[in-house]
Amino acid sequence: MYQRILVPIDGSPTSLQGLAEAIRLAGLTGGQLRLLHMVDALSLTMAMGAYGAFSGDVYDTLQKDGKRILDDGRQQALAAGVAADMVLEEGLSHRLADLVLEQVKTWSADLVVLGTHGRRGIGRMLLGSDAEQVVRTCPVPVLLVRGSDALPPG
């Protein structure tokens, strides 16, 4: 079954729900996890452009936060008896979907588990959907875990 499970996390409640599901699934299959966090430097640079020069201090803080998010996720997996490693990537020239695809290929993942907000309509159109891009481009199955803040079906 699923032995190599890739789990993108950003520390949000929704991504942590995806992580919890991935840990549960890996526990059932005897699989291992690879936790992926993207430091989105491009968005930060664009946002900071309106306020002045890009600060290396802000970027360092984002990297430290990313490492903390990954460490916390790995500790959750290990506490459940699931092996996990971590990858911290910069998103300067990539979208999350591109990094997921790259990791699926290089690590030979056989499943991606991704928390999603489940936005529909104008919200999805305006904000875009990382989950949708992952589903469209990923060559392996993708399990989307809806966050508790997701809209009810209807």
DSSP file with accessible surface (Angstrom, degrees, kcal/mol):
  #  RESIDUE AA STRUCTURE BP1 BP2  ACC     N-H-->O    O-->H-N    N-H-->O    O-->H-N    TCO  KAPPA ALPHA  PHI   PSI    X-CA   Y-CA   Z-CA
    1    1 A M              0   0  163      0, 0.0     2,-0.7     0, 0.0    28,-0.0   0.000 360.0 360.0 360.0-146.8    0.0    0.0    0.0
    2    2 A Y        +     0   0   64      1,-0.2    29,-0.2    23,-0.1     3,-0.1  -0.603 360.0 156.4 -80.0 113.6    1.2    3.5    0.6
    3    3 A Q        +     0   0   79     -2,-0.7    29,-3.0     1,-0.2     2,-0.5   0.680  65.0  46.7-108.3 -27.5    4.8    3.4    2.0
    4    4 A R  E    S-a   32   0A  72     27,-0.2   106,-2.6   104,-0.1   107,-1.2  -0.907  70.3-177.4-125.3 102.1    6.2    6.8    1.1
    5    5 A I  E     -ab  33 111A   0     27,-2.8    29,-2.3    -2,-0.5     2,-0.4  -0.891  13.4-153.6-111.0 119.8    3.8    9.6    1.9
    6    6 A L  E     -ab  34 112A   0    105,-2.8   107,-2.6    -2,-0.6    29,-0.2  -0.780  12.7-173.2 -92.5 131.2    4.6   13.2    1.1
    7    7 A V  E     -a   35   0A   1     27,-3.0    29,-2.1    -2,-0.4     2,-0.3  -0.879  10.9-157.5-131.8  99.3    3.0   15.8    3.4
    8    8 A P  E     -a   36   0A   6      0, 0.0   107,-0.5     0, 0.0     2,-0.4  -0.605  22.1-179.1 -71.3 130.7    3.2   19.5    2.6
    9    9 A I        +     0   0    7     27,-3.0    29,-0.3    -2,-0.3    61,-0.1  -0.988  28.5 176.4-134.6 146.3    2.6   21.5    5.8
   10   10 A D        -     0   0   93     -2,-0.4    -1,-0.1     2,-0.2    59,-0.1   0.291  58.6-103.0-126.4   5.4    2.6   25.2    6.6
   11   11 A G  S    S+     0   0   32      1,-0.3    -2,-0.0    58,-0.1    26,-0.0   0.340  78.3 132.6  89.8  -7.5    1.6   25.2   10.3
   12   12 A S  S  > S-     0   0   27      1,-0.1     4,-2.3     4,-0.0    -1,-0.3  -0.368  71.8-112.0 -72.6 156.3   -2.0   26.1    9.7
   13   13 A P  H  > S+     0   0   97      0, 0.0     4,-1.7     0, 0.0     5,-0.1   0.891 118.5  54.0 -54.6 -37.2   -4.8   24.1   11.4
   14   14 A T  H  > S+     0   0    4      1,-0.2     4,-1.7     2,-0.2   102,-0.2   0.932 109.0  45.7 -65.9 -45.0   -5.8   22.8    8.0
   15   15 A S  H  > S+     0   0    8      1,-0.2     4,-2.3     2,-0.2    -1,-0.2   0.872 110.3  55.2 -67.9 -31.6   -2.3   21.5    7.1
   16   16 A L  H  X S+     0   0   62     -4,-2.3     4,-2.4     2,-0.2    -1,-0.2   0.827 103.9  54.2 -71.1 -28.2   -2.0   20.0   10.6
   17   17 A Q  H  X S+     0   0   66     -4,-1.7     4,-2.0    -5,-0.2    -1,-0.2   0.899 108.4  49.8 -68.0 -39.0   -5.2   18.1   10.0
   18   18 A G  H  X S+     0   0    1     -4,-1.7     4,-2.4     2,-0.2    -2,-0.2   0.916 110.1  50.9 -62.1 -42.7   -3.7   16.7    6.8
   19   19 A L  H  X S+     0   0    0     -4,-2.3     4,-2.7     2,-0.2     5,-0.2   0.926 107.8  52.1 -60.6 -44.7   -0.6   15.8    8.8
   20   20 A A  H  X S+     0   0   53     -4,-2.4     4,-2.3     1,-0.2    -1,-0.2   0.909 111.0  47.6 -59.8 -41.0   -2.7   13.9   11.4
   21   21 A E  H  X S+     0   0   56     -4,-2.0     4,-2.7     2,-0.2    -1,-0.2   0.902 111.2  50.9 -67.1 -40.2   -4.4   11.9    8.7
   22   22 A A  H  X S+     0   0    0     -4,-2.4     4,-2.9     2,-0.2     5,-0.2   0.909 110.1  49.9 -63.9 -40.8   -1.0   11.1    7.0
   23   23 A I  H  X S+     0   0   19     -4,-2.7     4,-2.4     2,-0.2    -2,-0.2   0.933 111.5  48.9 -62.5 -44.5    0.3    9.9   10.4
   24   24 A R  H  X S+     0   0  128     -4,-2.3     4,-1.8    -5,-0.2    -2,-0.2   0.946 113.7  46.0 -60.2 -46.8   -2.7    7.7   10.9
   25   25 A L  H  X S+     0   0   28     -4,-2.7     4,-2.0     1,-0.2     6,-0.3   0.925 112.2  49.8 -64.7 -44.3   -2.4    6.3    7.4
   26   26 A A  H  X>S+     0   0    1     -4,-2.9     4,-1.6     1,-0.2     5,-1.5   0.876 108.2  55.0 -63.5 -34.9    1.3    5.6    7.7
   27   27 A G  H  <5S+     0   0   50     -4,-2.4    -1,-0.2    -5,-0.2    -2,-0.2   0.889 110.2  46.1 -63.8 -37.5    0.7    3.9   11.0
   28   28 A L  H  <5S+     0   0  123     -4,-1.8    -2,-0.2     1,-0.2    -1,-0.2   0.835 121.9  35.1 -72.6 -34.5   -1.8    1.6    9.4
   29   29 A T  H  <5S-     0   0   33     -4,-2.0    -2,-0.2    -5,-0.1    -1,-0.2   0.492 105.2-117.6 -99.7  -7.2    0.5    0.8    6.4
   30   30 A G  T  <5 +     0   0   58     -4,-1.6    -3,-0.2    -5,-0.2    -4,-0.1   0.743  66.6 149.1  73.5  23.8    3.9    0.8    8.1
   31   31 A G      < -     0   0    9     -5,-1.5    52,-0.5    -6,-0.3     2,-0.3  -0.167  41.9-127.1 -85.0 178.0    4.8    3.7    5.8
   32   32 A Q  E     -a    4   0A  71    -29,-3.0   -27,-2.8    50,-0.1     2,-0.3  -0.890  16.9-133.7-125.2 157.4    7.1    6.7    6.3
   33   33 A L  E     -ac   5  84A   0     50,-2.7    52,-1.9    -2,-0.3     2,-0.5  -0.826   7.7-160.1-111.8 150.1    6.5   10.4    5.9
   34   34 A R  E     -ac   6  85A  41    -29,-2.3   -27,-3.0    -2,-0.3     2,-0.4  -0.988  18.9-152.2-122.5 117.5    8.4   13.2    4.2
   35   35 A L  E     -ac   7  86A   0     50,-2.9    52,-2.5    -2,-0.5     2,-0.4  -0.777  11.4-164.7 -91.2 132.9    7.3   16.6    5.5
   36   36 A L  E     +ac   8  87A   1    -29,-2.1   -27,-3.0    -2,-0.4     2,-0.4  -0.967   9.9 179.5-123.6 128.8    7.7   19.5    3.1
   37   37 A H  E     - c   0  88A  20     50,-2.3    52,-2.9    -2,-0.4     2,-0.5  -0.998  13.4-152.3-128.5 136.0    7.5   23.2    4.0
   38   38 A M  E     - c   0  89A  36     -2,-0.4     2,-0.8   -29,-0.3    52,-0.2  -0.924   7.5-148.8-110.6 124.4    8.0   26.0    1.5
   39   39 A V  E     - c   0  90A   4     50,-3.3    52,-3.5    -2,-0.5     2,-1.9  -0.834  19.9-145.7 -85.8 111.3    9.3   29.4    2.5
   40   40 A D     >  +     0   0   60     -2,-0.8     4,-1.7     1,-0.2     5,-0.1  -0.528  34.2 161.3 -85.4  77.2    7.5   31.6    0.1
   41   41 A A  H  >  +     0   0    4     -2,-1.9     4,-2.9     1,-0.2    -1,-0.2   0.829  68.0  60.3 -67.9 -31.8   10.2   34.2   -0.5
   42   42 A L  H  > S+     0   0   76     49,-0.2     4,-2.5    -3,-0.2     5,-0.2   0.954 107.1  44.1 -64.1 -48.4    8.6   35.5   -3.7
   43   43 A S  H  > S+     0   0   64      1,-0.2     4,-2.6     2,-0.2     5,-0.2   0.909 115.1  50.1 -62.3 -39.9    5.3   36.5   -2.1
   44   44 A L  H  X S+     0   0   30     -4,-1.7     4,-3.1     2,-0.2     5,-0.2   0.937 110.1  49.7 -63.9 -44.0    7.3   38.1    0.8
   45   45 A T  H  X S+     0   0   53     -4,-2.9     4,-1.6     1,-0.2    -2,-0.2   0.919 112.3  47.6 -61.7 -43.0    9.5   40.0   -1.6
   46   46 A M  H  X S+     0   0  136     -4,-2.5     4,-0.6     2,-0.2    -1,-0.2   0.921 114.5  46.2 -65.7 -42.1    6.5   41.3   -3.5
   47   47 A A  H >< S+     0   0   54     -4,-2.6     3,-1.0     1,-0.2     4,-0.3   0.917 112.6  49.6 -66.7 -41.3    4.7   42.3   -0.3
   48   48 A M  H >X S+     0   0   43     -4,-3.1     3,-1.7     1,-0.2     4,-0.8   0.773  95.1  74.6 -69.5 -24.8    7.8   43.9    1.1
   49   49 A G  H 3< S+     0   0   57     -4,-1.6     3,-0.4     1,-0.3    -1,-0.2   0.838  92.7  54.6 -56.9 -30.7    8.3   45.9   -2.1
   50   50 A A  T << S+     0   0   84     -3,-1.0    -1,-0.3    -4,-0.6    -2,-0.2   0.695 115.4  38.9 -75.2 -16.6    5.5   48.1   -1.1
   51   51 A Y  T <4 S-     0   0  194     -3,-1.7     2,-0.3     1,-0.4    -1,-0.2   0.311 120.9 -86.3-117.0   3.2    7.2   48.9    2.2
   52   52 A G  S  < S-     0   0   41     -4,-0.8    -1,-0.4    -3,-0.4     3,-0.1  -0.818  77.7  -1.3 126.3-162.8   10.8   49.2    1.3
   53   53 A A  S    S-     0   0   93     -2,-0.3     2,-0.3     1,-0.1    -3,-0.0  -0.268  76.3 -99.0 -67.8 149.0   13.8   46.9    0.9
   54   54 A F        -     0   0   85      1,-0.1     2,-0.5     2,-0.0    -1,-0.1  -0.487  40.5-135.5 -67.2 128.0   13.5   43.2    1.5
   55   55 A S     >  -     0   0   37     -2,-0.3     4,-1.7     1,-0.2     3,-0.3  -0.776  11.8-154.4 -95.9 125.8   14.8   42.4    5.0
   56   56 A G  H  > S+     0   0   42     -2,-0.5     4,-2.7     1,-0.2     5,-0.2   0.808  97.5  62.5 -62.6 -28.7   17.1   39.5    5.5
   57   57 A D  H  > S+     0   0  121      2,-0.2     4,-2.1     1,-0.2    -1,-0.2   0.907 102.5  48.5 -64.1 -40.4   15.8   39.4    9.1
   58   58 A V  H  > S+     0   0   48     -3,-0.3     4,-2.3     2,-0.2    -2,-0.2   0.931 112.2  48.7 -65.3 -43.9   12.3   38.7    7.9
   59   59 A Y  H  X S+     0   0   28     -4,-1.7     4,-2.4     1,-0.2    -2,-0.2   0.921 109.8  51.8 -62.7 -42.8   13.5   35.9    5.7
   60   60 A D  H  X S+     0   0   74     -4,-2.7     4,-2.5     1,-0.2    -1,-0.2   0.903 108.9  51.5 -59.7 -39.7   15.6   34.4    8.5
   61   61 A T  H  X S+     0   0   74     -4,-2.1     4,-2.8     1,-0.2    -1,-0.2   0.912 108.5  50.8 -63.8 -42.5   12.5   34.4   10.7
   62   62 A L  H  X S+     0   0   58     -4,-2.3     4,-2.4     1,-0.2    -2,-0.2   0.901 110.9  48.8 -62.0 -40.7   10.5   32.6    8.0
   63   63 A Q  H  X S+     0   0   49     -4,-2.4     4,-2.5     2,-0.2    -2,-0.2   0.923 112.0  48.2 -64.9 -43.7   13.2   30.0    7.7
   64   64 A K  H  X S+     0   0  144     -4,-2.5     4,-2.3     2,-0.2    -2,-0.2   0.911 112.4  49.1 -62.6 -42.9   13.3   29.5   11.5
   65   65 A D  H  X S+     0   0   65     -4,-2.8     4,-2.7     2,-0.2    -1,-0.2   0.905 110.2  51.8 -61.8 -41.7    9.5   29.2   11.6
   66   66 A G  H  X S+     0   0    0     -4,-2.4     4,-2.5     1,-0.2    -2,-0.2   0.920 109.7  48.5 -61.6 -43.4    9.6   26.7    8.8
   67   67 A K  H  X S+     0   0  114     -4,-2.5     4,-2.9     2,-0.2    -1,-0.2   0.901 111.6  50.3 -63.2 -39.2   12.1   24.6   10.6
   68   68 A R  H  X S+     0   0  121     -4,-2.3     4,-2.9     2,-0.2     5,-0.2   0.929 109.7  50.3 -64.7 -43.8   10.0   24.8   13.8
   69   69 A I  H  X S+     0   0   17     -4,-2.7     4,-2.3     1,-0.2    -2,-0.2   0.937 114.1  45.1 -59.3 -45.5    6.9   23.7   11.8
   70   70 A L  H  X S+     0   0    5     -4,-2.5     4,-2.8     2,-0.2    -2,-0.2   0.926 112.9  49.9 -65.4 -44.4    8.8   20.8   10.3
   71   71 A D  H  X S+     0   0   77     -4,-2.9     4,-2.4     2,-0.2    -2,-0.2   0.922 111.4  49.1 -60.4 -44.7   10.3   19.8   13.7
   72   72 A D  H  X S+     0   0   80     -4,-2.9     4,-2.0     1,-0.2    -1,-0.2   0.918 112.6  48.0 -61.7 -43.0    6.9   19.9   15.4
   73   73 A G  H  X S+     0   0    1     -4,-2.3     4,-2.1    -5,-0.2    -2,-0.2   0.910 111.1  50.2 -64.2 -42.0    5.4   17.7   12.6
   74   74 A R  H  X S+     0   0   88     -4,-2.8     4,-3.0     1,-0.2     5,-0.2   0.906 108.5  52.7 -63.6 -40.9    8.2   15.2   12.8
   75   75 A Q  H  X S+     0   0  111     -4,-2.4     4,-2.5     1,-0.2    -1,-0.2   0.896 107.6  52.0 -62.9 -38.1    7.9   15.0   16.6
   76   76 A Q  H  X S+     0   0   83     -4,-2.0     4,-1.0     2,-0.2    -1,-0.2   0.922 112.1  46.2 -61.8 -44.1    4.1   14.2   16.2
   77   77 A A  H ><>S+     0   0    0     -4,-2.1     5,-2.8     1,-0.2     3,-0.7   0.945 112.9  48.5 -63.9 -48.2    5.0   11.5   13.7
   78   78 A L  H ><5S+     0   0   68     -4,-3.0     3,-1.8     1,-0.3    -2,-0.2   0.880 106.4  57.2 -61.3 -38.2    7.7   10.0   15.8
   79   79 A A  H 3<5S+     0   0   94     -4,-2.5    -1,-0.3     1,-0.3    -2,-0.2   0.796 107.8  48.9 -62.4 -26.6    5.4   10.0   18.9
   80   80 A A  T <<5S-     0   0   59     -4,-1.0    -1,-0.3    -3,-0.7    -2,-0.2   0.335 124.1-105.8 -93.0   4.4    3.0    7.9   16.9
   81   81 A G  T < 5S+     0   0   69     -3,-1.8     2,-0.5     1,-0.3    -3,-0.2   0.721  77.6 134.0  80.4  22.8    5.7    5.5   15.9
   82   82 A V      < -     0   0    5     -5,-2.8    -1,-0.3    -6,-0.1    -2,-0.2  -0.913  55.1-127.2-111.3 128.8    6.0    6.8   12.3
   83   83 A A        +     0   0   55     -2,-0.5   -50,-2.7   -52,-0.5     2,-0.3  -0.466  35.8 174.6 -70.6 141.0    9.3    7.5   10.6
   84   84 A A  E     -c   33   0A  10    -52,-0.2     2,-0.2    -2,-0.2   -50,-0.2  -0.989  17.7-170.9-150.7 138.2    9.5   11.0    9.1
   85   85 A D  E     -c   34   0A  52    -52,-1.9   -50,-2.9    -2,-0.3     2,-0.3  -0.720  20.2-131.8-118.3 177.1   12.1   13.2    7.5
   86   86 A M  E     -c   35   0A  69     -2,-0.2     2,-0.4   -52,-0.2   -50,-0.2  -0.968  14.0-168.0-136.7 146.7   11.9   16.9    6.5
   87   87 A V  E     -c   36   0A  24    -52,-2.5   -50,-2.3    -2,-0.3     2,-0.6  -0.991   5.3-164.5-135.1 124.8   12.5   19.1    3.6
   88   88 A L  E     -c   37   0A  50     -2,-0.4     2,-0.3   -52,-0.2   -50,-0.2  -0.950  19.4-177.6-107.2 119.1   12.6   22.9    3.8
   89   89 A E  E     -c   38   0A  50    -52,-2.9   -50,-3.3    -2,-0.6     2,-0.4  -0.882  25.5-126.2-119.1 151.1   12.4   24.5    0.3
   90   90 A E  E     -c   39   0A  91     -2,-0.3     3,-0.3   -52,-0.2   -50,-0.2  -0.798  10.7-155.9 -92.5 136.8   12.5   28.1   -0.9
   91   91 A G        +     0   0    0    -52,-3.5   -49,-0.2    -2,-0.4     3,-0.2  -0.022  54.5 122.0 -99.9  29.6    9.6   29.1   -3.1
   92   92 A L  S    S+     0   0   89      1,-0.2    -1,-0.2   -53,-0.1   -52,-0.1   0.894  92.8  11.4 -62.2 -40.5   11.4   31.9   -4.9
   93   93 A S  S    S+     0   0   97     -3,-0.3     2,-0.3     2,-0.1    -1,-0.2   0.236 122.2  70.1-121.4  14.2   10.9   30.5   -8.4
   94   94 A H        -     0   0   68     -3,-0.2     2,-0.3    -4,-0.0   -52,-0.2  -0.915  65.2-134.9-130.3 156.7    8.3   27.7   -7.7
   95   95 A R     >  -     0   0  115     -2,-0.3     4,-1.9     1,-0.1     3,-0.4  -0.684  40.2-105.5 -95.3 163.8    4.8   27.2   -6.7
   96   96 A L  H  > S+     0   0   21     -2,-0.3     4,-2.7     1,-0.2     5,-0.2   0.917 121.9  56.8 -56.3 -42.4    3.9   24.7   -4.1
   97   97 A A  H  > S+     0   0    1      1,-0.2     4,-2.5     2,-0.2    -1,-0.2   0.882 105.1  51.6 -59.4 -37.7    2.6   22.3   -6.7
   98   98 A D  H  > S+     0   0   52     -3,-0.4     4,-2.4     2,-0.2    -1,-0.2   0.913 111.1  46.8 -65.0 -42.4    6.0   22.5   -8.5
   99   99 A L  H  X S+     0   0    1     -4,-1.9     4,-2.5     2,-0.2    -2,-0.2   0.894 111.8  51.0 -67.6 -39.1    7.8   21.6   -5.3
  100  100 A V  H  X S+     0   0    1     -4,-2.7     4,-2.8     2,-0.2     5,-0.2   0.948 111.0  48.5 -61.7 -47.8    5.4   18.8   -4.5
  101  101 A L  H  X S+     0   0   39     -4,-2.5     4,-2.1    -5,-0.2    -2,-0.2   0.922 111.2  50.5 -59.2 -43.3    5.9   17.3   -8.0
  102  102 A E  H  X S+     0   0   74     -4,-2.4     4,-2.8     1,-0.2     5,-0.3   0.927 112.9  45.7 -60.7 -45.1    9.7   17.6   -7.7
  103  103 A Q  H  X S+     0   0   11     -4,-2.5     4,-2.5     2,-0.2     6,-0.4   0.882 108.6  56.0 -67.7 -38.5    9.6   15.8   -4.3
  104  104 A V  H  X>S+     0   0    6     -4,-2.8     5,-1.1    -5,-0.2     4,-0.8   0.931 114.8  40.1 -58.1 -43.4    7.2   13.1   -5.6
  105  105 A K  H  <5S+     0   0  140     -4,-2.1    -2,-0.2    -5,-0.2    -1,-0.2   0.935 120.0  40.9 -72.9 -48.2    9.7   12.3   -8.4
  106  106 A T  H  <5S+     0   0   97     -4,-2.8    -2,-0.2     1,-0.2    -3,-0.2   0.838 124.7  36.1 -74.6 -30.6   13.0   12.5   -6.5
  107  107 A W  H  <5S-     0   0   13     -4,-2.5    -1,-0.2    -5,-0.3    -2,-0.2   0.530 103.7-126.8 -97.4  -7.5   11.8   10.8   -3.3
  108  108 A S  T  <5 -     0   0   81     -4,-0.8    -3,-0.2    -5,-0.3    -4,-0.2   0.913  37.9-174.0  60.1  46.1    9.5    8.3   -5.2
  109  109 A A      < -     0   0    6     -5,-1.1  -104,-0.2    -6,-0.4    -1,-0.1  -0.386  20.1-164.4 -66.1 146.6    6.5    9.2   -3.1
  110  110 A D  S    S+     0   0   48   -106,-2.6     2,-0.3     1,-0.3  -105,-0.2   0.404  72.7  25.7-114.0   3.6    3.4    7.0   -3.7
  111  111 A L  E     -b    5   0A   5   -107,-1.2  -105,-2.8    29,-0.1     2,-0.4  -0.960  60.0-153.7-159.8 144.2    0.9    9.3   -2.0
  112  112 A V  E     -bd   6 142A   0     29,-1.9    31,-3.3    -2,-0.3     2,-0.5  -0.984  10.2-163.4-117.3 130.7    0.5   13.0   -1.2
  113  113 A V  E     + d   0 143A   0   -107,-2.6     2,-0.4    -2,-0.4    31,-0.2  -0.978  16.1 175.3-115.3 125.3   -1.6   14.1    1.7
  114  114 A L  E     - d   0 144A  12     29,-2.7    31,-2.4    -2,-0.5     2,-0.2  -0.991  27.5-134.4-138.3 125.5   -2.6   17.7    1.7
  115  115 A G  E     - d   0 145A  15   -107,-0.5     2,-0.3    -2,-0.4    31,-0.2  -0.551  30.4-171.4 -72.4 142.6   -4.9   19.7    4.0
  116  116 A T  E     - d   0 146A  21     29,-2.6    31,-2.6    -2,-0.2    34,-0.1  -0.987  33.1-139.6-139.0 150.4   -7.2   22.0    2.1
  117  117 A H        -     0   0   54     -2,-0.3    34,-0.5    29,-0.2    -1,-0.1   0.647  38.6-133.5 -79.4 -18.3   -9.7   24.8    3.0
  118  118 A G        +     0   0    7     32,-0.2    33,-0.3     1,-0.2     6,-0.1   0.817  37.1 178.3  70.1  30.4  -12.2   23.5    0.5
  119  119 A R        -     0   0  107      4,-0.1     2,-0.3    31,-0.1    -1,-0.2  -0.351   4.4-171.2 -65.4 147.7  -12.9   27.0   -0.9
  120  120 A R    >>  -     0   0  105      4,-0.0     3,-1.0    -2,-0.0     4,-0.7  -0.838  41.7  -0.7-131.1 168.4  -15.4   27.1   -3.8
  121  121 A G  H 3> S-     0   0   56     -2,-0.3     4,-2.2     1,-0.2     3,-0.3  -0.163 125.4  -2.3  60.3-135.5  -16.6   29.7   -6.2
  122  122 A I  H 3> S+     0   0  108      1,-0.2     4,-3.0     2,-0.2     5,-0.3   0.841 130.0  60.1 -64.5 -34.0  -15.1   33.2   -6.1
  123  123 A G  H <> S+     0   0   25     -3,-1.0     4,-2.2     1,-0.2     5,-0.2   0.927 110.1  41.8 -60.0 -43.6  -13.0   32.5   -3.0
  124  124 A R  H  X S+     0   0  107     -4,-0.7     4,-2.2    -3,-0.3    -2,-0.2   0.907 114.8  51.7 -69.9 -39.3  -11.1   29.8   -4.9
  125  125 A M  H  < S+     0   0  138     -4,-2.2    -2,-0.2     1,-0.2    -1,-0.2   0.925 116.3  39.2 -64.7 -42.7  -10.9   31.9   -8.1
  126  126 A L  H  < S+     0   0  131     -4,-3.0    -1,-0.2     1,-0.2    -2,-0.2   0.892 126.0  34.4 -75.3 -40.2   -9.5   34.9   -6.3
  127  127 A L  H  < S-     0   0  113     -4,-2.2    -2,-0.2    -5,-0.3    -1,-0.2   0.646 100.6-139.4 -90.6 -17.3   -7.1   33.1   -3.9
  128  128 A G     <  -     0   0   38     -4,-2.2     2,-0.4    -5,-0.2    -1,-0.2  -0.115  16.6-102.4  77.1 174.0   -6.1   30.2   -6.2
  129  129 A S     >  -     0   0   30      1,-0.1     4,-2.0    -4,-0.1     5,-0.2  -0.866  23.7-173.2-143.5 108.3   -5.8   26.7   -4.9
  130  130 A D  H  > S+     0   0   94     -2,-0.4     4,-2.4     1,-0.2     5,-0.2   0.913  94.5  54.7 -60.7 -41.2   -2.5   25.0   -4.2
  131  131 A A  H  > S+     0   0    7      1,-0.2     4,-2.7     2,-0.2    -1,-0.2   0.916 106.0  50.9 -61.1 -42.2   -4.4   21.8   -3.6
  132  132 A E  H  > S+     0   0   46      1,-0.2     4,-2.5     2,-0.2    -1,-0.2   0.923 110.3  49.2 -62.5 -42.3   -6.1   22.0   -7.0
  133  133 A Q  H  X S+     0   0   62     -4,-2.0     4,-1.7     2,-0.2    -1,-0.2   0.894 110.8  50.4 -64.8 -38.4   -2.7   22.5   -8.8
  134  134 A V  H  X S+     0   0    0     -4,-2.4     4,-2.3     2,-0.2     3,-0.2   0.949 111.3  48.3 -63.5 -47.1   -1.3   19.5   -6.9
  135  135 A V  H  < S+     0   0   72     -4,-2.7    -2,-0.2     1,-0.2    -1,-0.2   0.912 112.3  49.6 -59.9 -42.1   -4.2   17.3   -7.9
  136  136 A R  H  < S+     0   0  170     -4,-2.5    -1,-0.2    -5,-0.2    -2,-0.2   0.820 122.6  29.4 -67.3 -33.0   -3.9   18.4  -11.5
  137  137 A T  H  < S+     0   0   53     -4,-1.7    -2,-0.2    -3,-0.2    -1,-0.2   0.627  90.6 106.8-105.8 -14.3   -0.2   17.8  -11.9
  138  138 A C     <  -     0   0   20     -4,-2.3     4,-0.1    -5,-0.2   -37,-0.0  -0.504  51.4-157.7 -78.1 130.7    0.6   15.0   -9.5
  139  139 A P  S    S+     0   0   88      0, 0.0    -1,-0.1     0, 0.0    -4,-0.0   0.490  77.2  58.0 -83.6  -3.3    1.4   11.6  -11.0
  140  140 A V  S    S-     0   0   32      1,-0.1   -29,-0.1    -5,-0.0   -30,-0.1  -0.811 103.8 -74.3-119.3 164.8    0.5    9.7   -7.8
  141  141 A P        -     0   0   66      0, 0.0   -29,-1.9     0, 0.0     2,-0.4  -0.228  42.9-151.9 -57.7 147.0   -2.7    9.7   -5.7
  142  142 A V  E     -d  112   0A  37    -31,-0.2     2,-0.7    -4,-0.1   -29,-0.2  -0.993   2.4-156.4-124.3 124.1   -3.5   12.8   -3.7
  143  143 A L  E     -d  113   0A  61    -31,-3.3   -29,-2.7    -2,-0.4     2,-0.5  -0.914  10.9-157.8-100.6 115.1   -5.6   12.6   -0.5
  144  144 A L  E     -d  114   0A  72     -2,-0.7     2,-0.6   -31,-0.2   -29,-0.2  -0.847   2.2-160.7 -94.6 127.8   -7.2   16.0    0.3
  145  145 A V  E     -d  115   0A  24    -31,-2.4   -29,-2.6    -2,-0.5     2,-0.3  -0.935  14.9-137.1-110.2 114.5   -8.1   16.5    3.9
  146  146 A R  E     -d  116   0A 117     -2,-0.6   -29,-0.2   -31,-0.2   -31,-0.1  -0.545  18.7-125.5 -73.5 134.2  -10.7   19.2    4.4
  147  147 A G    >   -     0   0    4    -31,-2.6     3,-2.1    -2,-0.3  -133,-0.1  -0.290  23.7-109.6 -71.7 160.9  -10.0   21.5    7.3
  148  148 A S  T 3  S+     0   0  106      1,-0.3    -1,-0.1  -135,-0.1   -31,-0.1   0.711 120.4  59.7 -66.5 -15.5  -12.7   22.0   10.0
  149  149 A D  T 3  S+     0   0   97      2,-0.1    -1,-0.3     3,-0.0   -32,-0.1   0.397  81.9 118.6 -90.7   4.5  -13.1   25.5    8.6
  150  150 A A  S <  S-     0   0   20     -3,-2.1   -32,-0.2   -34,-0.1   -31,-0.1  -0.305  76.3 -97.0 -69.3 152.8  -14.1   24.1    5.2
  151  151 A L        -     0   0   85    -34,-0.5    -1,-0.1   -33,-0.3     3,-0.1  -0.405  41.5-108.5 -67.2 143.1  -17.5   24.9    3.8
  152  152 A P        -     0   0   96      0, 0.0    -1,-0.1     0, 0.0    -3,-0.0  -0.374  45.3 -90.1 -69.1 152.2  -20.1   22.2    4.4
  153  153 A P              0   0  121      0, 0.0     0, 0.0     0, 0.0     0, 0.0  -0.292 360.0 360.0 -60.1 148.6  -21.2   20.3    1.2
  154  154 A G              0   0  108     -3,-0.1    -3,-0.0     0, 0.0     0, 0.0  -0.259 360.0 360.0 158.8 360.0  -24.1   21.8   -0.6
